[in-house]
């Protein structure tokens, strides 16, 4: 006979959903890592660390890439690794300079494919204006990894006078999005599952540092920037609302989503607001700067489809409210579980 309470004593296991960027990821950070590792730099929980230096402040970040498939329309795991690292640095106002590159390679992986990925890393780093200055490789037994995993770290100087953080959003601030949602995750999903949807599906994977430079030149008072990767726009906005202890109201009609992506989401039962992106950013700025900032974004190739999608409020603190196309309201919560794994 099973003893009372035996189920409650069962050991908790890591799920794929713990890597989705949503609620389970947040639980993992809050319950496992922060109690052991927290310090004054880590506790901000921004995309990159800010480290004070006598010459200024250094931005430092790290990330790992386990995308499947490793080649996809619009990019590959190498391009993704460089873009993701450059973008995380850029989101706190860092000018990226140097990256590290570590690869875990499964035994039997094609040397020719590895050359192609190395070439992609080189081209992407060159276009972003960064250098790969150190690295490492490890080879593991066949079956101990899924072809290839990449870890990167990046470092650069934070621009003087810039203070970007998820804790900075104030009531009255405006929320901007740089372009269409969902391109990356749908491109990955269609490639992996062999779906043959009409129209061209391509990842939006791109380094955002040049766009960010232009935005900060025009509007150094920007409060916060984030790239809505895992968990998508909804999860990213929830993180900022919680960190700043504010509410947000988002206008569904203002959120740019391609009709092809919207149609695929309806077919598969997905919500584009939770899809991962790799070449988009969210910016929060004072209301008197928003029109100028929007104009600068639209003048850049990576921001030409930018829109003002909502505002920060002092109501419904730590909640994000979506004003729907039919005039109703619904709460946009953190992603619960995962829509699909292995997309970044």
C-alpha positions in Angstrom: 0.0 0.0 0.0 1.4 3.4 -1.0 2.2 5.5 2.1 0.4 8.9 2.5 2.3 11.8 1.0 4.6 9.6 -1.1 3.7 11.5 -4.3 4.4 14.8 -2.7 7.9 13.6 -1.8 8.7 12.5 -5.3 11.8 14.3 -6.7 11.0 17.2 -9.0 12.5 16.9 -12.4 13.6 19.4 -15.1 11.2 19.6 -18.0 11.7 20.9 -21.5 9.3 23.7 -20.5 11.9 24.9 -17.9 13.8 26.2 -21.0 10.9 28.0 -22.6 11.7 31.4 -21.0 8.3 31.5 -19.3 6.9 30.8 -15.9 8.9 27.6 -15.3 12.1 29.3 -16.3 11.4 32.1 -13.9 10.7 29.6 -11.1 14.0 27.8 -11.8 15.9 31.1 -11.6 14.1 32.3 -8.4 14.0 29.0 -6.5 17.3 27.3 -7.5 19.9 29.8 -8.8 19.3 33.1 -7.1 19.2 31.8 -3.5 22.8 30.5 -4.1 24.3 32.9 -6.5 22.6 36.4 -6.1 24.8 39.5 -5.8 24.5 43.2 -6.5 25.3 42.7 -10.2 23.3 39.6 -10.9 20.1 40.6 -9.1 19.1 43.2 -11.8 18.3 40.2 -14.1 18.7 42.3 -17.2 19.9 40.6 -20.5 23.5 41.5 -19.6 25.5 42.4 -16.5 26.6 45.9 -15.8 30.1 46.0 -14.2 31.4 49.3 -12.9 35.0 50.2 -13.9 37.2 53.3 -13.4 37.0 54.0 -17.1 33.2 53.5 -17.3 30.9 50.5 -17.2 31.4 47.2 -18.9 28.5 45.1 -20.4 29.0 41.3 -20.1 26.7 38.5 -21.2 26.7 34.8 -22.0 24.2 32.5 -23.7 23.9 28.9 -25.1 22.4 27.9 -28.4 20.7 24.5 -29.0 18.5 25.2 -32.0 17.1 22.3 -34.0 17.5 22.2 -37.0 20.9 23.8 -36.9 20.4 25.2 -40.5 17.1 27.0 -41.1 15.7 29.6 -43.6 17.4 32.9 -42.8 20.3 31.5 -40.7 22.0 28.8 -38.8 23.2 28.1 -35.3 26.4 30.1 -35.8 24.6 33.2 -37.0 22.1 32.8 -34.2 24.9 32.6 -31.6 26.6 35.8 -32.7 23.3 37.7 -33.1 21.9 36.6 -29.8 25.0 37.7 -27.9 25.4 41.0 -29.7 21.7 41.7 -29.1 21.8 40.9 -25.4 24.7 43.3 -25.0 22.9 46.0 -27.0 19.8 45.8 -24.8 21.6 47.5 -21.9 23.3 50.1 -24.1 26.6 48.3 -24.7 28.7 48.7 -27.8 29.7 45.1 -28.4 33.4 44.5 -29.1 34.5 41.0 -28.2 33.0 37.5 -28.2 34.0 34.1 -27.0 32.9 30.9 -28.7 32.7 27.4 -27.3 31.4 24.4 -29.2 30.2 21.0 -27.9 30.3 18.7 -31.0 28.8 15.3 -31.2 31.1 12.5 -32.5 30.3 11.9 -36.2 29.3 15.5 -37.0 30.2 16.6 -40.5 33.5 18.6 -40.8 32.1 20.3 -43.9 29.0 21.5 -42.0 31.3 22.7 -39.2 33.2 24.8 -41.8 29.9 26.3 -43.1 28.9 27.2 -39.5 32.4 28.7 -38.9 32.0 30.8 -42.1 28.6 32.0 -41.0 30.0 33.0 -37.6 32.8 34.9 -39.3 30.4 36.8 -41.7 27.9 37.6 -38.9 30.6 38.9 -36.6 32.1 41.0 -39.3 28.7 42.6 -40.2 28.1 43.3 -36.5 31.6 44.8 -36.0 32.7 42.3 -33.3 35.6 39.9 -33.0 35.8 36.3 -31.8 38.8 36.5 -29.5 38.8 33.3 -27.6 37.1 29.9 -27.7 37.0 26.2 -26.9 35.9 22.9 -28.5 34.7 19.7 -26.8 33.8 16.5 -28.6 31.3 14.1 -26.9 30.3 10.6 -27.7 27.7 9.9 -30.4 24.3 10.3 -28.7 25.6 12.5 -25.9 24.6 15.7 -27.7 22.3 16.7 -30.6 24.9 17.4 -33.3 26.2 20.8 -32.1 25.7 23.1 -29.1 27.3 26.6 -29.0 28.0 28.8 -26.0 29.1 32.4 -26.3 30.0 35.3 -24.1 30.3 38.9 -25.1 31.8 42.1 -23.7 31.8 45.8 -24.5 31.6 49.3 -23.1 28.3 50.7 -22.0 27.7 54.1 -23.6 28.2 57.0 -21.1 25.0 58.6 -19.9 22.9 55.6 -20.9 20.8 53.7 -18.2 18.8 50.9 -19.7 17.2 48.4 -17.4 13.9 46.5 -16.9 13.4 48.4 -13.6 13.1 51.8 -15.3 9.6 51.8 -16.8 7.4 54.6 -15.5 3.7 55.3 -15.8 3.0 57.3 -19.0 5.9 55.8 -20.9 5.3 54.5 -24.4 6.1 51.0 -25.6 7.5 50.4 -29.1 8.1 47.2 -31.1 10.6 47.2 -34.0 8.8 44.9 -36.3 6.8 41.8 -37.1 6.5 39.0 -34.5 7.0 35.3 -34.9 9.1 35.0 -38.0 11.9 33.1 -36.3 10.0 30.5 -34.4 7.6 29.7 -37.3 10.6 29.4 -39.7 12.3 27.0 -37.3 9.1 25.0 -36.7 8.2 24.7 -40.4 11.7 23.5 -41.2 11.9 21.0 -38.3 8.4 19.5 -38.8 8.5 19.5 -42.6 5.5 21.7 -43.0 5.0 23.2 -46.5 3.3 26.4 -45.9 2.7 28.9 -48.8 4.9 31.9 -48.9 8.5 32.4 -47.9 9.2 31.8 -44.2 12.5 33.2 -42.9 14.0 33.8 -39.5 14.4 37.4 -38.5 17.8 36.6 -37.0 19.9 39.8 -37.2 22.4 41.8 -35.0 20.5 44.8 -33.6 23.5 46.9 -32.4 23.5 49.4 -35.3 19.7 50.0 -34.8 20.2 50.5 -31.1 23.1 52.9 -31.7 20.9 55.0 -33.9 18.0 54.9 -31.4 20.3 56.0 -28.4 21.8 58.8 -30.5 18.4 60.2 -31.1 16.9 59.4 -27.7 19.4 58.8 -24.9 16.5 58.9 -22.4 15.1 55.5 -23.5 14.2 53.7 -20.3 14.5 50.0 -21.3 15.1 47.7 -24.2 14.6 44.0 -24.5 14.7 41.5 -27.4 11.7 39.2 -27.1 13.3 35.9 -27.7 12.1 32.8 -25.7 8.6 33.3 -24.5 8.0 36.1 -27.0 6.6 39.6 -26.6 4.1 38.7 -23.9 6.7 37.1 -21.6 9.2 40.0 -22.2 6.6 42.6 -21.3 5.6 40.7 -18.2 9.2 40.6 -17.0 9.5 44.4 -17.4 6.2 45.1 -15.7 7.2 42.9 -12.8 10.7 44.4 -12.5 9.3 48.0 -12.6 6.2 47.3 -10.6 4.0 48.9 -13.2 1.1 47.9 -15.4 1.0 47.9 -19.2 -1.8 48.2 -21.8 -1.1 46.8 -25.2 -3.2 47.5 -28.4 -3.6 44.3 -30.4 -4.4 46.2 -33.6 -1.0 48.0 -33.4 1.1 44.8 -33.0 2.7 43.9 -36.4 2.3 40.2 -37.4 2.5 39.1 -41.0 -0.7 37.6 -42.3 1.1 34.4 -43.2 2.4 34.0 -39.7 -1.0 34.8 -38.2 -2.7 32.2 -40.5 -0.1 29.5 -39.5 -0.7 30.3 -35.8 -4.4 30.0 -36.2 -3.9 26.6 -38.0 -1.5 25.3 -35.3 -3.2 26.8 -32.3 -0.3 29.1 -31.4 -0.3 32.7 -30.2 2.1 35.0 -32.0 2.6 37.1 -28.9 4.4 34.1 -27.3 6.6 33.2 -30.3 10.4 33.6 -30.2 12.1 36.4 -32.2 15.8 36.9 -32.9 15.9 40.2 -34.7 13.3 42.4 -32.9 13.4 44.7 -29.9 11.0 46.3 -27.5 11.8 49.8 -26.3 10.2 51.9 -23.6 10.6 55.6 -23.6 9.2 58.9 -22.2 6.0 60.0 -24.1 7.6 63.3 -25.3 10.3 61.3 -27.1 8.2 58.6 -28.7 7.5 60.1 -32.1 11.1 61.0 -32.7 12.2 57.6 -31.7 9.7 55.9 -33.9 10.8 58.0 -36.9 14.5 56.9 -36.3 13.5 53.3 -36.0 11.5 53.4 -39.3 14.5 54.9 -41.1 16.5 51.8 -40.3 16.2 48.5 -42.3 15.6 46.5 -39.0 13.0 48.9 -37.7 11.1 49.9 -40.8 7.9 48.2 -39.6 8.2 49.6 -36.0 5.0 50.6 -34.2 3.9 52.2 -30.9 2.1 49.2 -29.4 1.0 50.4 -25.9 1.8 52.4 -22.8 2.9 51.9 -19.2 0.3 52.7 -16.5 0.1 52.8 -12.7 -2.9 50.5 -12.6 -2.9 46.7 -12.5 0.7 46.6 -11.3 2.9 43.7 -12.6 0.2 42.9 -15.2 0.0 43.3 -19.0 -3.5 43.9 -20.4 -4.2 43.4 -24.1 -6.9 45.6 -25.6 -8.3 43.2 -28.3 -9.4 44.0 -31.8 -13.1 43.8 -30.7 -12.5 46.2 -27.9 -12.3 43.8 -25.0 -9.5 43.2 -22.6 -7.5 40.1 -21.5 -4.5 39.5 -19.3 -1.3 38.5 -21.1 0.4 36.3 -18.6 3.9 34.7 -18.7 4.2 31.8 -21.0 3.1 28.7 -19.1 4.9 25.5 -20.3 6.4 25.7 -23.8 4.9 26.1 -27.3 7.8 24.3 -29.0 11.3 23.6 -27.6 14.7 24.2 -29.2 14.1 27.4 -31.1 17.1 29.5 -29.9 
